[in-house]
Protein backbone atom coordinates (compact mmCIF):
# COMPACT_ATOMS: atom_id res chain seq x y z
CA UNK A 1 0.00 0.00 0.00
CA UNK A 2 2.87 2.38 0.82
CA UNK A 3 4.39 1.80 -2.63
CA UNK A 4 1.12 2.71 -4.33
CA UNK A 5 0.75 5.92 -2.32
CA UNK A 6 4.37 6.94 -2.92
CA UNK A 7 4.03 6.19 -6.64
CA UNK A 8 0.80 8.17 -6.86
CA UNK A 9 2.33 11.14 -5.04
CA UNK A 10 5.37 11.05 -7.32
CA UNK A 11 3.24 11.05 -10.47
CA UNK A 12 0.99 13.84 -9.18
CA UNK A 13 4.00 15.94 -8.20
CA UNK A 14 5.56 15.52 -11.64
CA UNK A 15 2.28 16.49 -13.34
CA UNK A 16 1.96 19.56 -11.13
CA UNK A 17 5.50 20.69 -11.95
CA UNK A 18 5.06 20.13 -15.71
CA UNK A 19 1.75 22.01 -15.71
CA UNK A 20 3.29 24.98 -13.89
CA UNK A 21 6.20 25.12 -16.35
CA UNK A 22 3.92 25.18 -19.38
CA UNK A 23 1.87 28.21 -18.25
CA UNK A 24 4.48 30.91 -18.01
CA UNK A 25 3.06 34.30 -17.07
CA UNK A 26 3.79 37.27 -19.33
CA UNK A 27 6.22 39.91 -18.04
CA UNK A 28 3.78 42.76 -18.75
CA UNK A 29 0.15 43.48 -19.44
CA UNK A 30 -0.65 46.16 -22.02
CA UNK A 31 -1.15 48.79 -19.30
CA UNK A 32 2.00 47.85 -17.42
CA UNK A 33 4.04 47.82 -20.66
CA UNK A 34 2.80 51.27 -21.68
CA UNK A 35 3.49 52.63 -18.21
CA UNK A 36 6.99 51.13 -18.23
CA UNK A 37 7.75 52.64 -21.64
CA UNK A 38 6.40 56.05 -20.62
CA UNK A 39 8.68 56.01 -17.57
CA UNK A 40 11.76 55.20 -19.68
CA UNK A 41 12.13 51.47 -19.00
CA UNK A 42 13.42 49.07 -21.65
CA UNK A 43 11.03 46.17 -22.29
CA UNK A 44 12.95 44.62 -25.19
CA UNK A 45 13.19 40.85 -24.75
CA UNK A 46 10.18 40.81 -22.40
CA UNK A 47 6.74 39.31 -23.05
CA UNK A 48 3.54 41.36 -23.22
CA UNK A 49 0.00 40.00 -23.01
CA UNK A 50 -2.65 42.24 -24.55
CA UNK A 51 -6.11 42.36 -26.08
CA UNK A 52 -6.18 43.48 -29.72
CA UNK A 53 -8.29 46.67 -29.85
CA UNK A 54 -7.76 47.57 -33.52
CA UNK A 55 -6.08 45.98 -36.52
CA UNK A 56 -4.55 48.00 -39.34
CA UNK A 57 -3.14 45.67 -42.01
CA UNK A 58 -1.90 48.55 -44.18
CA UNK A 59 -0.14 50.85 -41.72
CA UNK A 60 3.15 52.56 -42.55
CA UNK A 61 4.90 50.13 -40.21
CA UNK A 62 3.34 46.91 -41.47
CA UNK A 63 0.56 44.82 -39.99
CA UNK A 64 -0.39 46.84 -36.89
CA UNK A 65 -2.10 45.44 -33.78
CA UNK A 66 -3.20 48.41 -31.67
CA UNK A 67 -3.89 48.30 -27.95
CA UNK A 68 -3.78 50.62 -24.96
CA UNK A 69 -3.55 54.35 -25.56
CA UNK A 70 -0.47 54.41 -27.79
CA UNK A 71 0.83 50.86 -28.27
CA UNK A 72 1.30 49.54 -31.80
CA UNK A 73 2.60 45.99 -32.20
CA UNK A 74 3.82 45.69 -35.80
CA UNK A 75 5.07 42.95 -38.08
CA UNK A 76 5.42 42.52 -41.83
CA UNK A 77 3.39 39.29 -41.76
CA UNK A 78 -0.32 38.77 -41.04
CA UNK A 79 -0.51 37.37 -37.49
CA UNK A 80 -3.94 35.80 -38.18
CA UNK A 81 -5.66 37.36 -35.18
CA UNK A 82 -8.87 39.33 -34.98
CA UNK A 83 -10.11 42.28 -32.97
CA UNK A 84 -10.82 41.18 -29.40
CA UNK A 85 -8.26 38.34 -29.35
CA UNK A 86 -5.85 38.21 -26.42
CA UNK A 87 -2.29 37.45 -27.47
CA UNK A 88 1.16 37.24 -25.92
CA UNK A 89 4.23 38.43 -27.82
CA UNK A 90 7.94 38.76 -27.16
CA UNK A 91 9.14 42.33 -27.71
CA UNK A 92 11.96 42.59 -30.24
CA UNK A 93 12.44 46.35 -30.65
CA UNK A 94 10.68 49.50 -29.41
CA UNK A 95 10.72 52.96 -30.98
CA UNK A 96 8.71 56.10 -30.32
CA UNK A 97 7.09 57.94 -33.22
CA UNK A 98 4.73 60.92 -32.92
CA UNK A 99 3.75 60.05 -29.35
CA UNK A 100 3.06 56.37 -30.05
CA UNK A 101 5.12 53.30 -29.30
CA UNK A 102 6.00 51.17 -32.34
CA UNK A 103 6.88 47.67 -31.11
CA UNK A 104 8.20 44.87 -33.30
CA UNK A 105 7.70 41.41 -31.87
CA UNK A 106 8.25 37.68 -32.25
CA UNK A 107 6.60 34.53 -30.92
CA UNK A 108 2.92 35.57 -31.07
CA UNK A 109 0.76 33.16 -29.07
CA UNK A 110 -3.02 33.22 -28.78
N, C-alpha and C positions, 0 to 999 in steps of 0.2 A: 504494500500500500504506500509506503514511504517513497519508493521508486516512482510510482505513478504520480504522486503529488509533486515531487521534485522535477520530474520530466515536464509536467504540465506547467509549473511555474517558470521553468526555463524557456519553454516555447512561448508562453504569454509575454515574458520579459523581452524576448527577441522581437516579437511582433510589435510591441509597444515602441521599442527603440527604432525599428525600421519605419514605422508610421510617423514618428516624430521627425525623423531625418528627411522624409519625403515632402513635408509641408513647411518649407522654409518661409518665414515671414519676410515681407518686403522691408527694405531699409526705410522707405518713406511712403507716406500717402501723398496724394496730389497737393493737399494743403501744406503739409510739412515740407515737401520739396520746394514749393513756391516760397515759403517763408525762409527756408534755408538759403535759397538763391538770393532773395531780396536782402538778406543780412550778410551776403558775401561769402557764404560757405561753398566749397567745391563738392558737388555730388557725382562727379564723374566716377564710373565704376560701381556705383550704387544701384540698387533696384528701387523702382517706383511703381506702386500699384495705384491705378486711377480708373475712373469711369469716363468713357469717351462721350464728351458733350456735343461735339461737332466734328464732322469729317470734311476736309477740303482736298479732294484728289488732285486738284490742279493748282496748288499754291506755288509761289515762287521758290519754295524750298523743297518741293516734292509732295509726297502724300502726307498730309498734315492731320494729325489727331489732336484736337484742341480740348483742353480741360482747364479747370481753375479759372483765374482771372486772366492770366497772361502766359499760360504754358502751351507750347506747340511741340508735340513729339512728331518728328519728321523722318521720312525714309523715302528712298527712290522707288521702292516696291510697294505694291498693294498688300497691306497686312491682313486683308480679309476679315475685318471686324466691322461692326455696325454701331450706329449711335446707341448709347445705353449699355454697351458691353463694358465689363470691367476687365482690364488687362494688367499684366505686370511686365515691365521692360527693364533692361539693364542700360543705364545711361552711358553713352559712348563719349559725346562731346556736347558742351553747352556754350551757346553764345547769346548775347543780348542784342536785339535789333529793334529800334523804335519802341522801347518800353516793353517788349515781349521777350520771353525766353524761347529760343530755338534749340531744341534738344534732339540730337541724333541718338539712336538707340539700337540695341541688338536683343536677341533672345525674347521676342514677344511671346507671352503665354496668356491664354484666356483662362 
